[in-house]
């Protein structure tokens, strides 16, 4: 036993000294071992801390991997210049996140949330949060949009003729808005739910021309709408669908007692989308959208043509009226790695009543765009749209529809 103990002590001494040894002990104790120390690491292969640019590249390189199964929320931060025809050149920041309420559920698409902020040289700024929460097996959905903005903007008046022939005048528009919808699935792909819509808009710095353009209405309005929504939705991923159908019919009622409007109002929203793959890494996306407001709707709540989703390239609100109808078709093509491109054509019309809608007042729209994948299937988009005597560049997040 003492011999064994001495042998172990000797072995530990050899290990501690880092010597390579091989020894056989004869007699009753037979113990063989081999110890080879690790070779020293060459200095030129030692790990080095990446520089700032490399860390940025690595950060965004890993952002397209879906970590929503591993993390409570898989979030990516980004920032840079922003631009639209309405708000001018600015700086924007955002945090885009994907998450799953049940990380063991591999069938339900991930939920998404985006926090954003932007400020421009024109004096425009906005902050907000938007997202879609999808519950287990897609049986329930909650989508929401909360925003505050202060925007110097041009107005031309109400109606097609005003937008076409009037000279613009500038006002300062401050807006608080909140919209939320909760839907329950009652059949495959079919949902019914409720919607809440709140809007407070204040028109400041209005001169006599601006007041005349809005029919000498009040400068500020508050409205709260409650309504019902019926939908059919088989899209695979809401921020960037690659297949499926979507149809939504939404009816809202704005009670006079829940705001500062002169009368109770109603609004009907209709939206239909379809997605069809045409060849490898390419699909056609279709969009039909209609907004119909009751007579007497205040200037701040009228339908405005031109935004980040429809009639891209038009100044938002140049063409404004009770009702709006637009349609567009977009070809989306993956090009290389995280880069893709789009091309679209569309048309739109504003009118006071359906009986007053005129085909010769239909406005054309077409354009090209570039896509960069910020997160897994969450795109930053650069669009340049054209219209009748107008064009404009747009930088935004997520697909237009």
Secondary structure as the mmCIF struct_conf table of DSSP 4:
data_model
#
loop_
_struct_conf.conf_type_id
_struct_conf.id
_struct_conf.beg_label_comp_id
_struct_conf.beg_label_asym_id
_struct_conf.beg_label_seq_id
_struct_conf.end_label_comp_id
_struct_conf.end_label_asym_id
_struct_conf.end_label_seq_id
HELX_RH_AL_P HELX_RH_AL_P1 UNK A 2 UNK A 17
TURN_TY1_P TURN_TY1_P1 UNK A 18 UNK A 18
STRN STRN1 UNK A 21 UNK A 24
BEND BEND1 UNK A 27 UNK A 28
STRN STRN2 UNK A 32 UNK A 35
HELX_LH_PP_P HELX_LH_PP_P1 UNK A 37 UNK A 42
HELX_RH_3T_P HELX_RH_3T_P1 UNK A 43 UNK A 45
BEND BEND2 UNK A 46 UNK A 46
HELX_RH_AL_P HELX_RH_AL_P2 UNK A 52 UNK A 62
TURN_TY1_P TURN_TY1_P2 UNK A 63 UNK A 64
BEND BEND3 UNK A 65 UNK A 65
TURN_TY1_P TURN_TY1_P3 UNK A 68 UNK A 70
BEND BEND4 UNK A 71 UNK A 72
STRN STRN3 UNK A 74 UNK A 84
TURN_TY1_P TURN_TY1_P4 UNK A 85 UNK A 87
STRN STRN4 UNK A 88 UNK A 99
BEND BEND5 UNK A 101 UNK A 101
TURN_TY1_P TURN_TY1_P5 UNK A 103 UNK A 104
BEND BEND6 UNK A 106 UNK A 108
HELX_LH_PP_P HELX_LH_PP_P2 UNK A 109 UNK A 110
STRN STRN5 UNK A 111 UNK A 120
TURN_TY1_P TURN_TY1_P6 UNK A 121 UNK A 122
BEND BEND7 UNK A 123 UNK A 123
STRN STRN6 UNK A 125 UNK A 134
HELX_RH_3T_P HELX_RH_3T_P2 UNK A 136 UNK A 138
BEND BEND8 UNK A 139 UNK A 139
STRN STRN7 UNK A 140 UNK A 155
BEND BEND9 UNK A 158 UNK A 159
HELX_RH_AL_P HELX_RH_AL_P3 UNK A 160 UNK A 165
BEND BEND10 UNK A 166 UNK A 166
HELX_LH_PP_P HELX_LH_PP_P3 UNK A 167 UNK A 168
STRN STRN8 UNK A 169 UNK A 187
TURN_TY1_P TURN_TY1_P7 UNK A 188 UNK A 189
STRN STRN9 UNK A 190 UNK A 204
BEND BEND11 UNK A 205 UNK A 205
HELX_RH_AL_P HELX_RH_AL_P4 UNK A 208 UNK A 213
TURN_TY1_P TURN_TY1_P8 UNK A 214 UNK A 215
BEND BEND12 UNK A 216 UNK A 216
BEND BEND13 UNK A 219 UNK A 219
STRN STRN10 UNK A 220 UNK A 233
BEND BEND14 UNK A 236 UNK A 236
HELX_RH_3T_P HELX_RH_3T_P3 UNK A 238 UNK A 240
BEND BEND15 UNK A 242 UNK A 243
STRN STRN11 UNK A 244 UNK A 254
HELX_RH_3T_P HELX_RH_3T_P4 UNK A 256 UNK A 258
BEND BEND16 UNK A 259 UNK A 260
BEND BEND17 UNK A 262 UNK A 263
STRN STRN12 UNK A 265 UNK A 279
TURN_TY1_P TURN_TY1_P9 UNK A 280 UNK A 281
STRN STRN13 UNK A 282 UNK A 293
TURN_TY1_P TURN_TY1_P10 UNK A 295 UNK A 296
HELX_RH_3T_P HELX_RH_3T_P5 UNK A 299 UNK A 301
BEND BEND18 UNK A 302 UNK A 302
STRN STRN14 UNK A 303 UNK A 304
BEND BEND19 UNK A 308 UNK A 311
TURN_TY1_P TURN_TY1_P11 UNK A 312 UNK A 313
BEND BEND20 UNK A 314 UNK A 314
HELX_LH_PP_P HELX_LH_PP_P4 UNK A 315 UNK A 315
TURN_TY1_P TURN_TY1_P12 UNK A 316 UNK A 317
BEND BEND21 UNK A 318 UNK A 319
STRN STRN15 UNK A 320 UNK A 321
BEND BEND22 UNK A 322 UNK A 322
STRN STRN16 UNK A 323 UNK A 336
TURN_TY1_P TURN_TY1_P13 UNK A 337 UNK A 338
STRN STRN17 UNK A 339 UNK A 351
BEND BEND23 UNK A 352 UNK A 353
HELX_RH_3T_P HELX_RH_3T_P6 UNK A 354 UNK A 356
HELX_RH_3T_P HELX_RH_3T_P7 UNK A 359 UNK A 361
HELX_LH_PP_P HELX_LH_PP_P5 UNK A 362 UNK A 362
STRN STRN18 UNK A 363 UNK A 375
TURN_TY1_P TURN_TY1_P14 UNK A 376 UNK A 377
STRN STRN19 UNK A 378 UNK A 387
TURN_TY1_P TURN_TY1_P15 UNK A 388 UNK A 389
STRN STRN20 UNK A 390 UNK A 397
BEND BEND24 UNK A 398 UNK A 398
#
